[in-house]
Amino acid sequence: MSVLYPLKFKTIYKDKIWGGQKIRTYLHKDFGDLPNCGETWEISGVKSDVSVVNGGALEGQSLADLLEQYKDELVGKAVYARFGNIFPLLVKFIDANDDLSIQVHPDDELAKKRHNSFGKTEMWYVIEADPGSSLIAGFNQEVNEQVYVDKLNSGHLTDILNREDVQAGDVFFLPAGRVHTIGKGLLIAEIQQTSDITYRIYDFDRVDDKGQKRELHTEEALAAIDYKKYPEYKTQYQPKQNEAVHLVSCPYFTTNVLDYTEGVSKDYSSLDSFVIHVCLEGSYEIKYNGETYSVKMGDSILLPNSVNEVELTTSTRFKILESYIA
């Protein structure tokens, strides 16, 4: 019988120039002596920050070690054949106490050529939003590279960008190439490709505690940007209780939201993939192989491919993002 079980990892905390306190005050995650916490990395195979198991027989082992040892038993045959010993998804919480830089991520082809890396397609689920919060996703009109450069150089880039008012429960899918930024006052769960490549386009002329502006990647961004205008940028879905509601499907991940007031049995045996649960609200227990694993708001759980059938039980309610590679 497999030694694999529902895995929780030690959170990696990152202070950011735009970070705040909601990771602690809202998600109840203690980031210690850091002045703020802009991001937590919950499940990461990024080489500089590989997650380490927190609890159970595999306590202290890294995600990279597990992947090397268990291969398709951990991630699924098709996933292992495609990605090998690189875990393909990165799960984060992001607390924007100020606007993030306006930025763009390269696609697989460009990232491979320039950085020998995967590209970065991602999605956001808004957990909490201060009144009046907004974000930027894409363009509000048809542009080309020259129009973009002219607006950037004249200081009027935001004139051509699509700004959206947001509230809790909103979802945005951001394929590589889409110019974007998370606005002040937003707490977000992010599912993304395993990549830490960001081209910073504009940073609102901010300086760090040493009086230095952060590096911009103006030239690098030009070939990465998708200049098209799209009819809609926010993901439309109908919230429902006690059933899985589909949010996003793309070659890199499929994500559903589960908002449950009662227990449910989940059978993942037809999936050739691991499954990730990100707990957005409430709490529940995963029952598997005679063991019980407690999950609360702010936790992320990796269900290995070999963990097929689980019971989710709750004494209150829970809301989770459920992600896998289809």
C-alpha positions as CSV (number, residue, x, y, z in Angstrom):
1,M,0.0,0.0,0.0
2,S,1.3,3.4,-0.9
3,V,2.8,5.5,1.9
4,L,1.4,8.6,0.2
5,Y,-1.4,10.5,1.9
6,P,-3.0,14.0,1.8
7,L,0.0,16.3,2.1
8,K,0.3,19.7,3.8
9,F,3.4,21.8,3.4
10,K,5.2,24.4,5.4
11,T,4.2,27.9,4.2
12,I,6.8,30.0,2.6
13,Y,6.3,33.7,3.6
14,K,7.5,36.6,1.4
15,D,7.6,40.3,2.4
16,K,6.9,42.6,-0.5
17,I,7.0,46.4,-1.0
18,W,3.2,46.3,-1.5
19,G,2.4,43.6,1.2
20,G,0.2,44.0,4.2
21,Q,-1.2,42.2,7.2
22,K,-4.2,40.2,6.0
23,I,-2.2,36.9,5.7
24,R,-2.1,37.2,9.5
25,T,-5.3,39.0,10.4
26,Y,-7.7,37.3,7.8
27,L,-6.1,34.0,7.0
28,H,-4.6,33.6,10.6
29,K,-1.2,32.6,9.3
30,D,1.8,33.8,11.4
31,F,4.6,35.3,9.3
32,G,6.7,36.1,12.4
33,D,9.0,39.1,12.3
34,L,8.5,40.1,8.7
35,P,7.3,43.7,8.5
36,N,4.5,42.6,6.1
37,C,3.6,39.6,4.0
38,G,2.8,40.1,0.4
39,E,2.7,36.5,-0.7
40,T,2.7,33.0,0.8
41,W,3.8,30.1,-1.3
42,E,1.7,27.2,-0.2
43,I,2.7,24.5,-2.7
44,S,5.9,25.2,-4.7
45,G,8.3,23.3,-6.9
46,V,10.2,26.5,-7.9
47,K,13.8,25.6,-7.4
48,S,14.6,28.6,-5.2
49,D,11.6,27.8,-2.9
50,V,10.7,24.2,-2.9
51,S,7.9,23.2,-0.4
52,V,8.6,20.9,2.5
53,V,6.1,18.5,3.9
54,N,4.5,19.5,7.2
55,G,3.1,16.5,9.2
56,G,2.8,12.7,8.8
57,A,5.4,10.1,7.8
58,L,6.9,12.2,5.1
59,E,7.5,15.2,7.4
60,G,10.5,17.3,6.3
61,Q,10.8,15.8,2.8
62,S,10.8,18.3,0.0
63,L,8.3,18.2,-2.9
64,A,11.2,17.7,-5.3
65,D,12.3,14.6,-3.3
66,L,8.8,13.2,-3.3
67,L,8.5,13.7,-7.0
68,E,11.8,12.0,-7.7
69,Q,10.8,9.1,-5.5
70,Y,7.2,8.5,-6.3
71,K,6.9,10.0,-9.8
72,D,3.5,9.2,-11.4
73,E,2.2,7.8,-8.1
74,L,2.4,11.4,-6.9
75,V,1.3,13.4,-9.9
76,G,-0.2,10.9,-12.5
77,K,1.3,9.2,-15.5
78,A,0.4,11.8,-18.1
79,V,1.5,14.7,-15.8
80,Y,4.8,12.9,-15.1
81,A,5.4,12.2,-18.8
82,R,4.9,15.9,-19.6
83,F,6.7,17.6,-16.7
84,G,9.1,15.0,-15.3
85,N,10.6,15.9,-11.9
86,I,9.2,19.4,-11.9
87,F,6.0,19.9,-10.0
88,P,3.8,21.9,-12.5
89,L,1.7,24.2,-10.3
90,L,2.5,26.9,-7.8
91,V,-0.2,27.9,-5.2
92,K,-0.1,31.3,-3.5
93,F,-2.0,33.7,-1.3
94,I,-1.5,37.4,-2.2
95,D,-2.2,40.3,0.0
96,A,-2.0,43.6,-1.8
97,N,-1.9,46.4,0.7
98,D,-0.9,48.6,-2.3
99,D,-1.1,48.2,-6.0
100,L,1.3,45.6,-7.5
101,S,3.4,46.7,-10.4
102,I,1.8,46.5,-13.9
103,Q,3.3,43.4,-15.4
104,V,3.2,40.6,-17.9
105,H,4.4,37.0,-18.0
106,P,5.9,35.2,-21.0
107,D,4.4,32.1,-22.5
108,D,6.1,28.7,-22.6
109,E,7.9,29.3,-25.9
110,L,9.4,32.7,-24.9
111,A,10.2,31.6,-21.4
112,K,11.9,28.5,-22.7
113,K,14.0,30.5,-25.1
114,R,15.0,33.3,-22.7
115,H,15.0,31.6,-19.3
116,N,14.8,27.8,-19.9
117,S,11.6,28.0,-17.8
118,F,7.9,27.4,-18.2
119,G,5.8,30.4,-19.0
120,K,3.2,31.7,-16.5
121,T,-0.5,31.4,-17.0
122,E,-2.4,32.0,-13.8
123,M,-5.8,32.5,-12.3
124,W,-7.0,34.6,-9.3
125,Y,-9.9,34.0,-6.9
126,V,-10.7,37.1,-4.8
127,I,-11.1,36.0,-1.2
128,E,-11.6,39.4,0.3
129,A,-11.8,42.9,-1.2
130,D,-11.8,46.3,0.5
131,P,-14.6,48.6,-0.7
132,G,-13.7,50.2,-4.0
133,S,-10.9,47.7,-4.8
134,S,-10.0,47.1,-8.4
135,L,-7.5,45.4,-10.6
136,I,-6.2,45.6,-14.2
137,A,-6.5,42.8,-16.7
138,G,-5.9,43.3,-20.4
139,F,-6.5,46.3,-22.7
140,N,-9.7,48.3,-23.0
141,Q,-9.2,49.0,-26.7
142,E,-7.4,47.4,-29.7
143,V,-3.7,48.4,-29.6
144,N,-0.5,47.5,-31.2
145,E,3.1,47.6,-30.0
146,Q,3.6,51.2,-31.2
147,V,0.5,52.5,-29.5
148,Y,1.5,50.7,-26.3
149,V,5.0,52.1,-26.3
150,D,3.8,55.6,-27.0
151,K,1.3,55.4,-24.0
152,L,4.0,53.9,-21.8
153,N,6.6,56.6,-22.6
154,S,4.1,59.4,-22.2
155,G,3.0,58.2,-18.7
156,H,-0.5,57.4,-19.9
157,L,-0.3,53.6,-20.0
158,T,-3.3,53.1,-17.7
159,D,-5.5,55.0,-20.3
160,I,-5.5,51.9,-22.5
161,L,-5.7,49.2,-19.8
162,N,-8.9,47.5,-18.6
163,R,-9.7,48.2,-15.0
164,E,-12.3,46.1,-13.2
165,D,-14.1,46.8,-9.9
166,V,-13.9,43.6,-7.9
167,Q,-15.5,41.9,-4.9
168,A,-15.1,38.7,-3.0
169,G,-15.8,35.6,-5.2
170,D,-14.7,37.2,-8.4
171,V,-12.4,35.1,-10.6
172,F,-10.0,36.2,-13.3
173,F,-8.1,33.9,-15.7
174,L,-4.8,35.4,-16.9
175,P,-3.2,33.6,-19.8
176,A,0.5,34.4,-20.4
177,G,0.8,37.6,-22.3
178,R,-2.0,39.5,-20.5
179,V,-1.0,42.8,-19.0
180,H,-2.3,42.9,-15.4
181,T,-1.9,44.1,-11.8
182,I,-3.6,43.3,-8.5
183,G,-5.0,46.4,-6.9
184,K,-4.8,47.7,-3.4
185,G,-7.1,46.1,-0.8
186,L,-7.3,42.6,-2.4
187,L,-6.6,39.3,-0.8
188,I,-6.3,36.6,-3.6
189,A,-5.7,32.9,-4.0
190,E,-3.6,32.3,-7.1
191,I,-3.1,29.1,-9.1
192,Q,-0.3,29.3,-11.6
193,Q,2.2,27.5,-13.7
194,T,5.5,26.8,-11.9
195,S,7.4,29.9,-12.9
196,D,8.7,33.0,-11.2
197,I,9.3,35.1,-14.3
198,T,7.6,38.5,-14.3
199,Y,8.3,41.4,-16.6
200,R,7.6,44.6,-14.6
201,I,6.3,47.3,-17.0
202,Y,5.4,50.1,-14.6
203,D,5.9,50.4,-10.8
204,F,4.2,53.7,-10.1
205,D,7.7,55.3,-9.5
206,R,7.9,53.6,-6.1
207,V,11.2,53.3,-4.1
208,D,12.2,50.7,-1.6
209,D,13.5,51.3,1.9
210,K,16.9,52.2,0.4
211,G,15.4,54.8,-1.9
212,Q,15.9,52.6,-5.0
213,K,13.3,52.0,-7.7
214,R,12.6,48.4,-8.7
215,E,14.0,47.2,-12.0
216,L,11.7,47.5,-15.0
217,H,11.7,45.1,-18.0
218,T,10.4,47.4,-20.7
219,E,12.1,45.8,-23.6
220,E,11.6,42.2,-22.5
221,A,7.9,42.8,-22.1
222,L,7.3,43.9,-25.7
223,A,7.5,40.4,-27.3
224,A,5.6,38.9,-24.4
225,I,2.4,41.1,-24.5
226,D,-0.8,40.0,-26.1
227,Y,-2.1,43.3,-27.6
228,K,-5.6,42.1,-28.4
229,K,-8.7,43.4,-26.7
230,Y,-11.1,40.7,-25.4
231,P,-14.8,41.1,-24.9
232,E,-14.7,39.9,-21.2
233,Y,-11.9,39.5,-18.7
234,K,-13.8,38.4,-15.6
235,T,-14.7,34.7,-15.4
236,Q,-18.5,34.3,-15.4
237,Y,-19.9,31.5,-13.2
238,Q,-23.0,30.8,-11.1
239,P,-22.2,30.2,-7.4
240,K,-24.0,27.1,-6.0
241,Q,-23.8,25.2,-2.8
242,N,-23.1,21.5,-2.3
243,E,-21.9,20.9,-5.9
244,A,-18.6,21.5,-7.8
245,V,-18.8,24.6,-9.9
246,H,-16.4,24.9,-12.8
247,L,-14.3,28.0,-13.0
248,V,-11.3,27.6,-15.3
249,S,-10.0,25.0,-17.8
250,C,-6.7,25.5,-19.7
251,P,-3.8,23.2,-20.7
252,Y,-2.0,23.9,-17.4
253,F,-4.8,23.4,-14.8
254,T,-8.6,22.9,-14.3
255,T,-10.1,24.6,-11.3
256,N,-13.5,24.2,-9.6
257,V,-14.9,25.9,-6.6
258,L,-16.7,23.7,-4.0
259,D,-18.9,25.6,-1.5
260,Y,-20.3,22.9,0.8
261,T,-22.5,23.0,3.9
262,E,-22.4,19.2,4.3
263,G,-20.0,16.3,3.8
264,V,-19.2,14.8,0.4
265,S,-17.4,11.8,-1.0
266,K,-14.9,12.6,-3.8
267,D,-13.7,9.9,-6.2
268,Y,-10.7,11.0,-8.2
269,S,-9.8,7.6,-9.6
270,S,-10.7,8.7,-13.2
271,L,-8.2,11.6,-13.0
272,D,-4.6,10.9,-14.1
273,S,-3.4,13.8,-12.0
274,F,-2.8,15.0,-8.4
275,V,-5.5,17.2,-6.9
276,I,-4.9,20.4,-4.9
277,H,-7.4,21.8,-2.4
278,V,-7.1,25.4,-1.3
279,C,-9.3,26.3,1.6
280,L,-10.9,29.7,1.2
281,E,-13.5,29.6,4.0
282,G,-14.5,27.4,6.9
283,S,-13.0,24.1,7.8
284,Y,-13.4,20.4,7.0
285,E,-11.7,17.0,7.5
286,I,-10.3,14.7,4.9
287,K,-10.9,11.1,5.7
288,Y,-8.6,8.7,3.9
289,N,-7.3,5.2,4.6
290,G,-8.5,5.2,8.2
291,E,-6.8,8.6,9.0
292,T,-8.3,12.0,9.4
293,Y,-6.7,15.2,8.2
294,S,-7.9,18.6,9.4
295,V,-8.1,21.5,6.9
296,K,-9.0,25.1,7.8
297,M,-9.1,28.4,6.0
298,G,-5.7,29.3,4.6
299,D,-4.6,25.6,4.2
300,S,-3.6,24.0,0.9
301,I,-3.6,20.3,0.5
302,L,-2.0,18.1,-2.1
303,L,-3.8,14.9,-2.8
304,P,-1.4,12.5,-4.6
305,N,-2.6,10.7,-7.7
306,S,-2.6,7.5,-5.7
307,V,-5.1,9.0,-3.2
308,N,-8.3,8.3,-5.1
309,E,-11.3,8.2,-2.8
310,V,-11.6,10.6,0.1
311,E,-14.5,11.7,2.4
312,L,-14.8,15.4,3.1
313,T,-16.7,16.1,6.3
314,T,-17.6,19.4,8.0
315,S,-19.3,20.5,11.2
316,T,-19.9,24.0,9.8
317,R,-19.2,24.6,6.1
318,F,-16.2,25.0,3.7
319,K,-15.3,26.6,0.5
320,I,-12.3,25.3,-1.5
321,L,-10.7,25.6,-4.9
322,E,-10.1,22.2,-6.4
323,S,-7.4,22.1,-9.0
324,Y,-5.8,19.4,-11.2
325,I,-4.4,18.9,-14.6
326,A,-6.9,17.3,-17.0
